[in-house]
């Protein structure tokens, strides 16, 4: 791993970040006491200078106010797609590189409240979603299967690519390449799928199933028996990045008005059943190649499943959903959708959907809201609003108190003592961490971080 000695990378930012620090030395944990120097909060940030971006992990004594910078405070690291806190014990920088493996490493807090790297690093599979199961961080994506499985046309079926990071043993393994991980015809309609998010309940794992359309392999089965709309089959290669496609495939699902949840027996992800509903579309937020979790468990064992109805943005009317963004429920102890529970989020929001959701406790969910309704055939609008959805009351309240010059949110909030802490970037200054009270949906400015961007926030204890 690069950057853990004061070499070329660290020297690049020395003139900017290793100067006198102000506003942070005297900060103490809420409640005061004899704890000066105790800095359990970790901020994953980036500093940009001369078109070069340097990731750094900073520590702070509080998130509720003050200022912290990278001045004499921080550990230079490699880049990561997501910073995942496994409780208050471990922090993982999940790295992702398009088309290849990324280098992932973990960190802990030592007795002096300095973040230090653990010894091992891993080249994980490309991933489009992740989740936590007991002592594991699980990543997943869908890719090509084994070449030996190719059909007579040379088309290879799609399969799931799972990675398991054991946080305590500090080990990594992939699931392997068995046919039990095939994602072709996963729902019985010929289409291949990917997964979005993982929610553990007891020993089982619940995952949202996202239908992706027909691969070249799927189109060819039975001379096109799974093709509902032959004119949607691509006649040439095209698209770019996460929206690229191959000649002979049918891109995006032919069944946009359905939601499916896979219920896996355990972390092997080999034995499952699928439950379905036609009250919401598929349960995933999407940004480029990433599929965001929309399935969350509560303290009493209920699981709520959100759909932003992203299929409303499809260009072809046959692939557009007519279902509004909404939420359904799987009650505690059950593995079927609750027929008595459904909330139309668009009806509460004035027609707007959401990019991401997070459970923040006591039946409340934080939603990152789009600024305008979806338009068929157009890219999704910006998502610069937050709202608190109370699943018990079925209410939605937009968060007030956010800055007028807001330009972006962090990738995930941190929850503590009933409050939600969300990184907020602005167009006219340094980013800050805002504290949101879910009961009132009011945000207040907390810790200012003198960096270019905040990529993650959480807490580690020695």
C-alpha positions as a Markdown table, in Angstrom:
| # | Residue | x | y | z |
|---|---|---|---|---|
| 1 | Unk | 0.0 | 0.0 | 0.0 |
| 2 | Unk | 1.2 | 3.5 | -0.8 |
| 3 | Unk | 1.5 | 6.5 | 1.4 |
| 4 | Unk | 2.3 | 5.2 | 4.9 |
| 5 | Unk | 5.8 | 6.8 | 4.8 |
| 6 | Unk | 6.5 | 10.4 | 4.2 |
| 7 | Unk | 7.4 | 9.9 | 0.6 |
| 8 | Unk | 6.4 | 11.5 | -2.7 |
| 9 | Unk | 2.6 | 11.4 | -2.1 |
| 10 | Unk | 2.7 | 12.9 | 1.4 |
| 11 | Unk | 5.3 | 15.5 | 0.3 |
| 12 | Unk | 2.9 | 16.7 | -2.4 |
| 13 | Unk | 0.5 | 18.1 | 0.2 |
| 14 | Unk | 3.0 | 19.0 | 2.9 |
| 15 | Unk | 3.0 | 22.7 | 2.1 |
| 16 | Unk | -0.8 | 22.8 | 2.3 |
| 17 | Unk | -1.8 | 20.5 | 5.2 |
| 18 | Unk | 1.2 | 20.3 | 7.5 |
| 19 | Unk | 1.2 | 23.8 | 8.9 |
| 20 | Unk | -0.1 | 25.2 | 12.2 |
| 21 | Unk | -3.4 | 23.8 | 13.3 |
| 22 | Unk | -6.1 | 26.0 | 14.8 |
| 23 | Unk | -9.4 | 25.3 | 16.4 |
| 24 | Unk | -8.9 | 21.6 | 17.1 |
| 25 | Unk | -6.4 | 21.0 | 19.9 |
| 26 | Unk | -8.7 | 22.0 | 22.7 |
| 27 | Unk | -11.8 | 20.1 | 21.5 |
| 28 | Unk | -13.2 | 17.5 | 23.9 |
| 29 | Unk | -15.8 | 14.9 | 23.8 |
| 30 | Unk | -19.4 | 16.0 | 24.5 |
| 31 | Unk | -19.9 | 16.2 | 28.2 |
| 32 | Unk | -16.5 | 17.5 | 29.0 |
| 33 | Unk | -14.3 | 15.7 | 31.4 |
| 34 | Unk | -10.6 | 14.7 | 31.5 |
| 35 | Unk | -10.5 | 13.5 | 27.9 |
| 36 | Unk | -8.4 | 16.1 | 25.9 |
| 37 | Unk | -6.7 | 14.2 | 23.1 |
| 38 | Unk | -9.3 | 11.5 | 22.9 |
| 39 | Unk | -10.3 | 11.6 | 19.2 |
| 40 | Unk | -12.5 | 8.6 | 18.3 |
| 41 | Unk | -14.2 | 10.1 | 15.3 |
| 42 | Unk | -12.7 | 9.3 | 12.0 |
| 43 | Unk | -13.2 | 11.4 | 8.8 |
| 44 | Unk | -12.1 | 9.9 | 5.5 |
| 45 | Unk | -11.3 | 12.9 | 3.3 |
| 46 | Unk | -9.5 | 14.0 | 0.2 |
| 47 | Unk | -7.2 | 17.0 | -0.3 |
| 48 | Unk | -6.6 | 18.3 | -3.8 |
| 49 | Unk | -3.5 | 20.2 | -4.9 |
| 50 | Unk | -2.2 | 20.9 | -8.5 |
| 51 | Unk | -4.8 | 18.4 | -9.9 |
| 52 | Unk | -3.6 | 15.6 | -7.6 |
| 53 | Unk | -6.0 | 14.2 | -5.0 |
| 54 | Unk | -4.6 | 12.7 | -1.8 |
| 55 | Unk | -6.9 | 10.6 | 0.5 |
| 56 | Unk | -6.3 | 11.0 | 4.2 |
| 57 | Unk | -7.9 | 9.7 | 7.4 |
| 58 | Unk | -8.4 | 12.4 | 10.0 |
| 59 | Unk | -9.4 | 12.2 | 13.7 |
| 60 | Unk | -11.6 | 14.5 | 15.8 |
| 61 | Unk | -12.8 | 14.7 | 19.3 |
| 62 | Unk | -16.3 | 15.7 | 18.4 |
| 63 | Unk | -18.6 | 16.0 | 15.3 |
| 64 | Unk | -20.8 | 18.7 | 16.9 |
| 65 | Unk | -18.6 | 21.8 | 16.3 |
| 66 | Unk | -15.2 | 23.2 | 15.8 |
| 67 | Unk | -12.7 | 22.8 | 13.0 |
| 68 | Unk | -10.3 | 20.1 | 12.0 |
| 69 | Unk | -7.8 | 19.9 | 9.2 |
| 70 | Unk | -5.1 | 17.6 | 7.9 |
| 71 | Unk | -2.5 | 19.7 | 9.6 |
| 72 | Unk | -0.4 | 17.4 | 11.8 |
| 73 | Unk | -3.5 | 15.2 | 12.0 |
| 74 | Unk | -4.0 | 12.3 | 9.6 |
| 75 | Unk | -2.8 | 9.2 | 7.8 |
| 76 | Unk | -2.3 | 9.3 | 4.1 |
| 77 | Unk | -4.0 | 6.4 | 2.4 |
| 78 | Unk | -4.9 | 4.9 | -0.9 |
| 79 | Unk | -8.2 | 5.8 | -2.6 |
| 80 | Unk | -11.3 | 3.9 | -1.8 |
| 81 | Unk | -14.8 | 3.7 | -3.3 |
| 82 | Unk | -16.5 | 3.3 | 0.1 |
| 83 | Unk | -15.3 | 3.7 | 3.7 |
| 84 | Unk | -17.1 | 1.0 | 5.7 |
| 85 | Unk | -17.1 | 1.0 | 9.5 |
| 86 | Unk | -17.7 | -2.4 | 11.0 |
| 87 | Unk | -19.0 | -1.3 | 14.4 |
| 88 | Unk | -16.4 | 0.8 | 16.2 |
| 89 | Unk | -13.6 | -1.8 | 15.8 |
| 90 | Unk | -12.6 | -1.7 | 12.1 |
| 91 | Unk | -12.6 | 0.6 | 9.1 |
| 92 | Unk | -12.3 | -0.8 | 5.6 |
| 93 | Unk | -11.5 | 1.2 | 2.5 |
| 94 | Unk | -13.2 | -0.7 | -0.2 |
| 95 | Unk | -11.4 | 0.0 | -3.4 |
| 96 | Unk | -12.9 | -0.4 | -6.9 |
| 97 | Unk | -11.3 | -0.2 | -10.3 |
| 98 | Unk | -13.4 | -0.5 | -13.5 |
| 99 | Unk | -12.5 | -3.8 | -15.2 |
| 100 | Unk | -10.0 | -5.0 | -12.6 |
| 101 | Unk | -9.5 | -5.6 | -9.0 |
| 102 | Unk | -8.9 | -2.9 | -6.4 |
| 103 | Unk | -6.6 | -2.8 | -3.4 |
| 104 | Unk | -8.6 | -2.9 | -0.1 |
| 105 | Unk | -7.1 | -2.4 | 3.3 |
| 106 | Unk | -8.4 | -2.1 | 6.9 |
| 107 | Unk | -7.6 | 0.2 | 9.8 |
| 108 | Unk | -8.0 | 0.3 | 13.6 |
| 109 | Unk | -7.6 | 2.9 | 16.3 |
| 110 | Unk | -4.6 | 2.5 | 18.6 |
| 111 | Unk | -4.4 | 3.4 | 22.3 |
| 112 | Unk | -3.1 | 6.9 | 21.4 |
| 113 | Unk | -6.1 | 7.6 | 19.2 |
| 114 | Unk | -4.2 | 7.4 | 16.0 |
| 115 | Unk | -5.6 | 5.5 | 13.1 |
| 116 | Unk | -3.2 | 2.8 | 12.0 |
| 117 | Unk | -3.3 | 0.3 | 9.1 |
| 118 | Unk | -3.6 | -3.4 | 9.6 |
| 119 | Unk | -1.0 | -5.6 | 7.9 |
| 120 | Unk | -3.0 | -7.2 | 5.1 |
| 121 | Unk | -4.4 | -5.9 | 1.8 |
| 122 | Unk | -6.6 | -7.5 | -0.7 |
| 123 | Unk | -7.5 | -7.4 | -4.4 |
| 124 | Unk | -11.2 | -7.8 | -4.2 |
| 125 | Unk | -13.6 | -8.6 | -7.1 |
| 126 | Unk | -15.2 | -5.8 | -8.9 |
| 127 | Unk | -18.3 | -4.9 | -6.9 |
| 128 | Unk | -21.5 | -2.9 | -7.4 |
| 129 | Unk | -22.9 | -3.3 | -3.9 |
| 130 | Unk | -21.9 | -4.3 | -0.4 |
| 131 | Unk | -23.3 | -5.2 | 3.0 |
| 132 | Unk | -22.4 | -6.6 | 6.4 |
| 133 | Unk | -23.2 | -10.1 | 7.8 |
| 134 | Unk | -21.8 | -10.9 | 11.3 |
| 135 | Unk | -18.1 | -10.6 | 11.0 |
| 136 | Unk | -18.0 | -10.3 | 7.3 |
| 137 | Unk | -18.1 | -7.4 | 4.8 |
| 138 | Unk | -19.7 | -8.8 | 1.7 |
| 139 | Unk | -19.3 | -7.3 | -1.8 |
| 140 | Unk | -21.1 | -8.4 | -4.9 |
| 141 | Unk | -21.5 | -7.8 | -8.6 |
| 142 | Unk | -22.5 | -9.7 | -11.7 |
| 143 | Unk | -20.1 | -10.6 | -14.4 |
| 144 | Unk | -19.2 | -13.3 | -17.0 |
| 145 | Unk | -19.1 | -16.9 | -15.9 |
| 146 | Unk | -16.6 | -19.5 | -16.7 |
| 147 | Unk | -15.5 | -19.8 | -20.3 |
| 148 | Unk | -16.2 | -23.6 | -20.3 |
| 149 | Unk | -19.9 | -22.8 | -19.7 |
| 150 | Unk | -20.2 | -21.0 | -23.1 |
| 151 | Unk | -23.0 | -22.1 | -25.5 |
| 152 | Unk | -22.6 | -23.1 | -29.1 |
| 153 | Unk | -22.4 | -19.4 | -30.1 |
| 154 | Unk | -19.6 | -18.8 | -27.7 |
| 155 | Unk | -21.8 | -16.7 | -25.3 |
| 156 | Unk | -20.9 | -17.1 | -21.7 |
| 157 | Unk | -23.7 | -16.9 | -19.0 |
| 158 | Unk | -23.6 | -14.3 | -16.3 |
| 159 | Unk | -22.8 | -15.2 | -12.6 |
| 160 | Unk | -22.5 | -13.5 | -9.3 |
| 161 | Unk | -19.1 | -12.4 | -8.1 |
| 162 | Unk | -19.0 | -12.5 | -4.3 |
| 163 | Unk | -16.2 | -11.4 | -2.0 |
| 164 | Unk | -16.0 | -12.1 | 1.7 |
| 165 | Unk | -13.8 | -10.0 | 4.0 |
| 166 | Unk | -13.6 | -11.5 | 7.5 |
| 167 | Unk | -12.9 | -8.4 | 9.7 |
| 168 | Unk | -11.7 | -10.3 | 12.8 |
| 169 | Unk | -9.5 | -12.9 | 11.1 |
| 170 | Unk | -8.3 | -10.3 | 8.6 |
| 171 | Unk | -8.8 | -12.7 | 5.6 |
| 172 | Unk | -10.3 | -12.4 | 2.2 |
| 173 | Unk | -11.8 | -15.0 | -0.2 |
| 174 | Unk | -14.1 | -15.0 | -3.2 |
| 175 | Unk | -17.0 | -17.4 | -3.5 |
| 176 | Unk | -15.6 | -19.3 | -6.4 |
| 177 | Unk | -17.1 | -20.1 | -9.8 |
| 178 | Unk | -19.7 | -22.7 | -9.3 |
| 179 | Unk | -23.0 | -23.0 | -11.2 |
| 180 | Unk | -24.8 | -22.3 | -7.9 |
| 181 | Unk | -23.8 | -18.7 | -8.5 |
| 182 | Unk | -25.4 | -18.3 | -11.9 |
| 183 | Unk | -27.5 | -15.2 | -12.3 |
| 184 | Unk | -29.1 | -16.2 | -15.6 |
| 185 | Unk | -32.8 | -16.9 | -15.6 |
| 186 | Unk | -32.7 | -16.1 | -11.8 |
| 187 | Unk | -36.4 | -15.1 | -11.7 |
| 188 | Unk | -37.6 | -17.7 | -14.3 |
| 189 | Unk | -38.1 | -15.1 | -17.0 |
| 190 | Unk | -34.8 | -15.6 | -18.8 |
| 191 | Unk | -33.2 | -12.4 | -17.6 |
| 192 | Unk | -30.0 | -12.2 | -15.6 |
| 193 | Unk | -29.9 | -10.1 | -12.5 |
| 194 | Unk | -27.6 | -8.3 | -10.1 |
| 195 | Unk | -28.1 | -7.6 | -6.4 |
| 196 | Unk | -28.5 | -4.4 | -4.4 |
| 197 | Unk | -27.6 | -4.4 | -0.7 |
| 198 | Unk | -27.7 | -7.0 | 1.9 |
| 199 | Unk | -29.8 | -7.1 | 5.1 |
| 200 | Unk | -29.2 | -9.7 | 7.8 |
| 201 | Unk | -32.0 | -11.1 | 10.0 |
| 202 | Unk | -31.0 | -13.9 | 12.2 |
| 203 | Unk | -28.9 | -16.2 | 10.0 |
| 204 | Unk | -30.6 | -15.2 | 6.8 |
| 205 | Unk | -29.6 | -12.6 | 4.2 |
| 206 | Unk | -32.2 | -10.5 | 2.3 |
| 207 | Unk | -31.1 | -8.9 | -0.9 |
| 208 | Unk | -32.9 | -6.8 | -3.5 |
| 209 | Unk | -32.9 | -8.5 | -7.0 |
| 210 | Unk | -32.3 | -6.1 | -9.9 |
| 211 | Unk | -33.3 | -7.5 | -13.3 |
| 212 | Unk | -30.9 | -6.4 | -16.0 |
| 213 | Unk | -32.5 | -7.7 | -19.2 |
| 214 | Unk | -31.3 | -10.5 | -21.4 |
| 215 | Unk | -27.6 | -11.2 | -22.0 |
| 216 | Unk | -26.3 | -12.5 | -25.3 |
| 217 | Unk | -26.5 | -15.9 | -23.7 |
| 218 | Unk | -30.1 | -15.3 | -22.5 |
| 219 | Unk | -31.3 | -14.0 | -25.9 |
| 220 | Unk | -30.0 | -17.1 | -27.7 |
| 221 | Unk | -31.8 | -19.6 | -25.4 |
| 222 | Unk | -34.4 | -21.5 | -27.3 |
| 223 | Unk | -33.9 | -19.3 | -30.3 |
| 224 | Unk | -35.2 | -16.3 | -28.5 |
| 225 | Unk | -37.9 | -17.8 | -26.3 |
| 226 | Unk | -37.3 | -15.2 | -23.5 |
| 227 | Unk | -37.5 | -12.2 | -25.8 |
| 228 | Unk | -40.8 | -10.3 | -25.4 |
| 229 | Unk | -39.8 | -7.4 | -27.6 |
| 230 | Unk | -37.5 | -8.5 | -30.5 |
| 231 | Unk | -36.9 | -4.9 | -31.7 |
| 232 | Unk | -35.1 | -4.2 | -28.3 |
| 233 | Unk | -32.4 | -6.7 | -29.1 |
| 234 | Unk | -29.2 | -4.7 | -29.9 |
| 235 | Unk | -28.0 | -4.9 | -33.5 |
| 236 | Unk | -24.5 | -3.6 | -32.8 |
| 237 | Unk | -22.2 | -2.9 | -29.9 |
| 238 | Unk | -22.7 | 0.5 | -28.2 |
| 239 | Unk | -23.1 | 2.6 | -25.1 |
| 240 | Unk | -20.3 | 3.5 | -22.7 |
| 241 | Unk | -19.0 | 2.6 | -19.3 |
| 242 | Unk | -21.8 | 1.1 | -17.1 |
| 243 | Unk | -24.3 | 1.6 | -19.9 |
| 244 | Unk | -22.4 | -0.3 | -22.6 |
| 245 | Unk | -23.9 | -3.2 | -24.4 |
| 246 | Unk | -23.1 | -5.9 | -26.9 |
| 247 | Unk | -24.7 | -6.9 | -30.2 |
| 248 | Unk | -27.3 | -9.5 | -29.5 |
| 249 | Unk | -28.3 | -8.6 | -26.0 |
| 250 | Unk | -31.5 | -6.9 | -24.7 |
| 251 | Unk | -30.4 | -4.2 | -22.3 |
| 252 | Unk | -32.6 | -3.4 | -19.3 |
| 253 | Unk | -35.5 | -5.4 | -18.0 |
| 254 | Unk | -38.7 | -6.2 | -19.8 |
| 255 | Unk | -40.5 | -6.4 | -16.4 |
| 256 | Unk | -40.2 | -3.0 | -14.8 |
| 257 | Unk | -43.3 | -3.3 | -12.6 |
| 258 | Unk | -42.1 | -5.9 | -10.2 |
| 259 | Unk | -39.9 | -6.1 | -7.1 |
| 260 | Unk | -38.1 | -9.2 | -6.0 |
| 261 | Unk | -36.2 | -10.0 | -2.8 |
| 262 | Unk | -33.9 | -13.0 | -2.5 |
| 263 | Unk | -33.9 | -14.6 | 0.9 |
| 264 | Unk | -30.7 | -16.6 | 1.4 |
| 265 | Unk | -30.4 | -19.3 | 4.1 |
| 266 | Unk | -26.9 | -18.2 | 5.1 |
| 267 | Unk | -23.8 | -16.3 | 4.0 |
| 268 | Unk | -22.8 | -19.0 | 1.4 |
| 269 | Unk | -25.5 | -17.4 | -0.8 |
| 270 | Unk | -26.2 | -20.8 | -2.5 |
| 271 | Unk | -29.7 | -21.7 | -1.1 |
| 272 | Unk | -32.4 | -19.1 | -1.6 |
| 273 | Unk | -36.0 | -18.4 | -2.4 |
| 274 | Unk | -37.5 | -15.3 | -4.0 |
| 275 | Unk | -40.5 | -13.3 | -2.8 |
| 276 | Unk | -42.1 | -10.8 | -5.2 |
| 277 | Unk | -44.6 | -7.9 | -5.2 |
| 278 | Unk | -46.2 | -5.8 | -8.0 |
| 279 | Unk | -46.8 | -2.8 | -5.7 |
| 280 | Unk | -43.3 | -1.3 | -6.3 |
| 281 | Unk | -40.6 | -1.5 | -9.0 |
| 282 | Unk | -37.2 | -3.0 | -8.3 |
| 283 | Unk | -35.6 | -1.9 | -5.1 |
| 284 | Unk | -32.3 | -0.2 | -6.0 |
| 285 | Unk | -31.0 | 3.3 | -6.3 |
| 286 | Unk | -28.5 | 3.7 | -9.2 |
| 287 | Unk | -25.5 | 5.9 | -10.0 |
| 288 | Unk | -23.4 | 4.7 | -12.9 |
| 289 | Unk | -22.2 | 1.1 | -12.0 |
| 290 | Unk | -23.2 | 1.3 | -8.4 |
| 291 | Unk | -26.5 | -0.1 | -7.0 |
| 292 | Unk | -27.5 | 1.4 | -3.7 |
| 293 | Unk | -29.2 | -0.5 | -0.9 |
| 294 | Unk | -32.9 | 0.0 | -0.4 |
| 295 | Unk | -33.7 | -2.8 | 2.0 |
| 296 | Unk | -33.2 | -2.1 | 5.7 |
| 297 | Unk | -34.1 | -3.9 | 9.0 |
| 298 | Unk | -35.4 | -2.2 | 12.1 |
| 299 | Unk | -34.9 | -2.9 | 15.8 |
| 300 | Unk | -38.1 | -5.1 | 16.0 |
| 301 | Unk | -37.1 | -7.3 | 13.1 |
| 302 | Unk | -39.3 | -5.7 | 10.4 |
| 303 | Unk | -37.6 | -5.1 | 7.0 |
| 304 | Unk | -38.6 | -2.2 | 4.8 |
| 305 | Unk | -38.1 | -2.3 | 1.1 |
| 306 | Unk | -37.9 | 1.0 | -0.9 |
| 307 | Unk | -38.1 | 1.5 | -4.6 |
| 308 | Unk | -37.1 | 4.8 | -6.2 |
| 309 | Unk | -38.8 | 3.6 | -9.5 |
| 310 | Unk | -35.6 | 4.3 | -11.4 |
| 311 | Unk | -37.2 | 2.5 | -14.4 |
| 312 | Unk | -39.2 | 5.7 | -15.0 |
| 313 | Unk | -36.1 | 7.1 | -16.7 |
| 314 | Unk | -36.0 | 4.4 | -19.4 |
| 315 | Unk | -36.3 | 5.6 | -23.0 |
| 316 | Unk | -38.7 | 2.9 | -24.2 |
| 317 | Unk | -42.2 | 3.0 | -22.8 |
| 318 | Unk | -42.2 | -0.8 | -22.5 |
| 319 | Unk | -39.3 | -0.7 | -20.1 |
| 320 | Unk | -40.7 | 2.2 | -18.0 |
| 321 | Unk | -42.5 | 1.5 | -14.8 |
| 322 | Unk | -45.8 | 3.2 | -14.0 |
| 323 | Unk | -45.4 | 2.5 | -10.3 |
| 324 | Unk | -44.5 | 5.5 | -8.1 |
| 325 | Unk | -41.6 | 5.4 | -5.7 |
| 326 | Unk | -42.8 | 3.7 | -2.6 |
| 327 | Unk | -42.0 | 1.4 | 0.3 |
| 328 | Unk | -43.4 | -2.0 | 1.4 |
| 329 | Unk | -42.6 | -4.2 | 4.4 |
| 330 | Unk | -41.6 | -7.7 | 5.4 |
| 331 | Unk | -42.8 | -8.2 | 9.0 |
| 332 | Unk | -40.6 | -9.6 | 11.7 |
| 333 | Unk | -40.6 | -13.4 | 11.7 |
| 334 | Unk | -42.0 | -13.6 | 8.2 |
| 335 | Unk | -40.6 | -14.0 | 4.7 |
| 336 | Unk | -43.4 | -12.6 | 2.6 |
| 337 | Unk | -44.5 | -9.1 | 1.9 |
| 338 | Unk | -47.0 | -7.6 | 4.3 |
| 339 | Unk | -50.2 | -7.2 | 2.3 |
| 340 | Unk | -51.4 | -4.5 | 4.7 |
| 341 | Unk | -48.4 | -2.1 | 4.3 |
| 342 | Unk | -47.6 | 0.2 | 1.4 |
| 343 | Unk | -46.6 | 3.9 | 1.3 |
| 344 | Unk | -46.5 | 6.0 | -1.8 |
| 345 | Unk | -43.4 | 8.2 | -1.3 |
| 346 | Unk | -44.1 | 10.3 | -4.4 |
| 347 | Unk | -47.6 | 11.3 | -3.1 |
| 348 | Unk | -45.8 | 12.6 | 0.0 |
| 349 | Unk | -43.0 | 14.4 | -1.8 |
| 350 | Unk | -44.8 | 16.1 | -4.6 |
| 351 | Unk | -43.8 | 13.6 | -7.3 |
| 352 | Unk | -40.1 | 13.3 | -6.4 |
| 353 | Unk | -38.1 | 10.2 | -5.8 |
| 354 | Unk | -34.9 | 9.4 | -4.0 |
| 355 | Unk | -31.4 | 8.3 | -4.8 |
| 356 | Unk | -30.4 | 6.7 | -1.5 |
| 357 | Unk | -31.9 | 5.6 | 1.8 |
| 358 | Unk | -30.5 | 4.8 | 5.2 |
| 359 | Unk | -32.1 | 3.5 | 8.4 |
| 360 | Unk | -31.4 | 5.9 | 11.3 |
| 361 | Unk | -33.3 | 4.3 | 14.1 |
| 362 | Unk | -36.7 | 4.3 | 15.8 |
| 363 | Unk | -38.6 | 3.7 | 12.6 |
| 364 | Unk | -37.0 | 6.6 | 10.8 |
| 365 | Unk | -35.2 | 6.6 | 7.5 |
| 366 | Unk | -33.1 | 9.3 | 5.9 |
| 367 | Unk | -33.8 | 9.7 | 2.2 |
| 368 | Unk | -31.6 | 11.6 | -0.3 |
| 369 | Unk | -34.2 | 13.2 | -2.4 |
| 370 | Unk | -34.1 | 14.2 | -6.1 |
| 371 | Unk | -34.7 | 17.8 | -6.8 |
| 372 | Unk | -37.3 | 17.1 | -9.6 |
| 373 | Unk | -39.4 | 14.3 | -10.8 |
| 374 | Unk | -38.0 | 11.7 | -13.2 |
| 375 | Unk | -38.3 | 12.4 | -16.9 |
| 376 | Unk | -38.6 | 9.4 | -19.3 |
| 377 | Unk | -35.5 | 8.9 | -21.4 |
| 378 | Unk | -33.6 | 11.6 | -19.5 |
| 379 | Unk | -30.8 | 11.3 | -16.9 |
| 380 | Unk | -31.9 | 11.4 | -13.3 |
| 381 | Unk | -32.0 | 14.9 | -11.8 |
| 382 | Unk | -29.6 | 16.1 | -9.1 |
| 383 | Unk | -30.3 | 14.9 | -5.6 |
| 384 | Unk | -29.6 | 17.7 | -3.2 |
| 385 | Unk | -32.3 | 17.3 | -0.6 |
| 386 | Unk | -32.8 | 15.2 | 2.5 |
| 387 | Unk | -36.0 | 14.0 | 4.0 |
| 388 | Unk | -36.9 | 11.9 | 7.1 |
| 389 | Unk | -39.5 | 9.2 | 6.4 |
| 390 | Unk | -41.2 | 7.7 | 9.5 |
| 391 | Unk | -42.3 | 4.2 | 8.5 |
| 392 | Unk | -44.7 | 3.8 | 11.4 |
| 393 | Unk | -46.6 | 7.1 | 10.8 |
| 394 | Unk | -46.1 | 7.0 | 7.0 |
| 395 | Unk | -44.9 | 10.6 | 7.1 |
| 396 | Unk | -42.2 | 12.4 | 5.1 |
| 397 | Unk | -40.6 | 15.6 | 6.3 |
| 398 | Unk | -37.9 | 17.5 | 4.4 |
| 399 | Unk | -34.8 | 18.4 | 6.4 |
| 400 | Unk | -34.4 | 22.1 | 7.1 |
| 401 | Unk | -31.2 | 24.0 | 8.2 |
| 402 | Unk | -29.0 | 22.8 | 5.4 |
| 403 | Unk | -26.8 | 25.4 | 3.7 |
| 404 | Unk | -28.1 | 27.3 | 0.6 |
| 405 | Unk | -24.9 | 26.7 | -1.3 |
| 406 | Unk | -25.0 | 22.9 | -0.7 |
| 407 | Unk | -23.4 | 21.0 | -3.6 |
| 408 | Unk | -23.1 | 17.3 | -2.4 |
| 409 | Unk | -23.7 | 14.9 | 0.4 |
| 410 | Unk | -21.4 | 12.2 | 1.8 |
| 411 | Unk | -21.9 | 8.6 | 0.7 |
| 412 | Unk | -23.3 | 7.5 | 4.1 |
| 413 | Unk | -24.3 | 9.1 | 7.4 |
| 414 | Unk | -23.1 | 8.2 | 10.9 |
| 415 | Unk | -25.6 | 7.6 | 13.7 |
| 416 | Unk | -25.0 | 8.3 | 17.4 |
| 417 | Unk | -27.2 | 9.2 | 20.4 |
| 418 | Unk | -30.3 | 9.5 | 18.3 |
| 419 | Unk | -28.7 | 12.0 | 15.9 |
| 420 | Unk | -27.6 | 11.6 | 12.2 |
| 421 | Unk | -24.3 | 13.1 | 11.1 |
| 422 | Unk | -24.1 | 13.7 | 7.4 |
| 423 | Unk | -21.1 | 15.2 | 5.5 |
| 424 | Unk | -22.2 | 18.2 | 3.4 |
| 425 | Unk | -20.2 | 19.9 | 0.7 |
| 426 | Unk | -20.8 | 23.5 | -0.3 |
| 427 | Unk | -19.8 | 25.6 | -3.3 |
| 428 | Unk | -18.3 | 28.4 | -1.3 |
| 429 | Unk | -16.2 | 26.9 | 1.5 |
| 430 | Unk | -15.0 | 23.8 | 3.3 |
| 431 | Unk | -17.3 | 20.9 | 3.8 |
| 432 | Unk | -18.8 | 20.3 | 7.2 |
| 433 | Unk | -20.6 | 17.6 | 9.1 |
| 434 | Unk | -24.3 | 18.4 | 9.9 |
| 435 | Unk | -26.2 | 17.0 | 12.8 |
| 436 | Unk | -29.8 | 16.0 | 11.9 |
| 437 | Unk | -32.5 | 15.3 | 14.5 |
| 438 | Unk | -34.8 | 12.7 | 12.9 |
| 439 | Unk | -37.6 | 13.8 | 15.3 |
| 440 | Unk | -37.7 | 17.3 | 14.0 |
| 441 | Unk | -35.9 | 16.9 | 10.6 |
| 442 | Unk | -33.8 | 19.9 | 11.5 |
| 443 | Unk | -30.1 | 20.0 | 10.6 |
| 444 | Unk | -27.4 | 22.1 | 12.4 |
| 445 | Unk | -23.8 | 22.7 | 11.3 |
| 446 | Unk | -21.2 | 20.8 | 13.2 |
| 447 | Unk | -17.6 | 20.1 | 12.6 |
| 448 | Unk | -15.9 | 22.0 | 9.7 |
| 449 | Unk | -13.3 | 19.9 | 7.9 |
| 450 | Unk | -10.6 | 21.9 | 6.0 |
| 451 | Unk | -10.3 | 19.5 | 3.1 |
| 452 | Unk | -11.6 | 19.3 | -0.5 |
| 453 | Unk | -14.2 | 16.6 | 0.2 |
| 454 | Unk | -15.4 | 14.3 | 3.0 |
| 455 | Unk | -15.8 | 10.7 | 1.8 |
| 456 | Unk | -16.9 | 9.0 | 5.0 |
| 457 | Unk | -17.3 | 9.5 | 8.7 |
| 458 | Unk | -17.6 | 7.2 | 11.7 |
| 459 | Unk | -16.2 | 6.2 | 15.0 |
| 460 | Unk | -13.3 | 3.9 | 16.1 |
| 461 | Unk | -12.4 | 2.9 | 19.6 |
| 462 | Unk | -9.0 | 1.5 | 20.7 |
